[in-house]
Amino acid sequence: MVGKRLMLLGICTLFFSLIMGCTKEDESKIKIGLTQFVSHEALDSCRDGFIDGLESEGFTEEEVQFVLSNAQGDVPTTSLIANNLVDKNVDLIMAIATPSAQAVKNVTENADIPVLFSAVTDPVQSGLVSSLAEPQGNITGTSDKTPIDKQFTLIKELFSDAKKIGFIYSLGENNSVIQLDQAREEAQKQGFTIVSQGVTTSSELSDALDVLLDDVDILYTPTDNLVASSMSIVISKALEKNIPVVGSEKAHVESGALLTEGIDYYELGFQTGLMAARILNGEDPRNIPVETLNETELVFNMNTANALGLTIPQELLDQGTIIE
């Protein structure tokens, strides 16, 4: 039902336009503005989980009207969307990914609108909250902080001869810069060297991969919106060079990365939906700490393993989810 509802709303979308929905606004319903930075599998799953989380608490489509917007990866558009949602005087705003969350925070600090974010790597360093335990202001949410330590431990276990890990990322995404710092710190602990390459467009990404893949043993893909939207290019280039790709989250593996141990973005969105229900029921967002998902999932793509001629130990496969 959720997929059909979102498909119907999506029909109304113009490129780089604000998605206002196809139906006339119903003033009797709770209005929730939902702004998403870009469309790819992880963020779309987060959005669907958020809606389902709300429904699980009784906030169904009979009571709620969603005002959906998508910036299509354009940072200036996030501000236009945020201002529009304030003008529409929605009852709550949910912002998916760091650029959208930052834009909403900037325009709602003096507005009486509670804000939730999700799929944000470091809410404190991104300037969204004062601290995870005490967000303050009108905003809180969920972080998708990546368990890089677990992922690099996997690399060490499966690829004992690996020394250099490639890190491809968008220069324009603060969340990716934060992950690069975390990756360098973890690499030093585990005896790896990070070889990084920042890009600004998908065409740059393709050219950068041609150079980067010749200099590394493993390619790591962070939770980066440009990278996630270009995974088909990443996987194709890596397979050509016979370089394994270790993803930061499940959707990367579903797109062709070899493996990950990461979070589920649907569950992250669902958890944020439960927080939204608490706020709609009267709780103040400043009293709700930022939450994370503690559970991680091992995921393996056996098609990719076979293409690379790799054998993954059965004891690891038994602990994880296998994508054929």
ABEGO torsion letter per residue (X at the ends): XAAAAAAAAAAABBBGBBBAEABBBBAABBBBBBBBABBBAAAAAAAAAAAAAAAAAGBBAAABBBBBBBAGGBAAAAAAAAAAAAAAGBABBBBBEAAAAAAAAAAAAABBBBBBBBGBABAAAAGABABAABAEEABBEBBABBBAAAAAAAAAAABAABABBBBBBBAABAAAAAAAAAAAAAAAAAGBBBBBBBBABAAAAAAAAAAAAAABABBBBBBBAAAAAAAAAAAAAAAAAGBBBBBABAAAAAAGBABBBBBBAAAAAAAAAAAAAAAAAGBBAAABBBBBBABBBBBBBAAAAAAAGBBBBAAAAAABBBBX
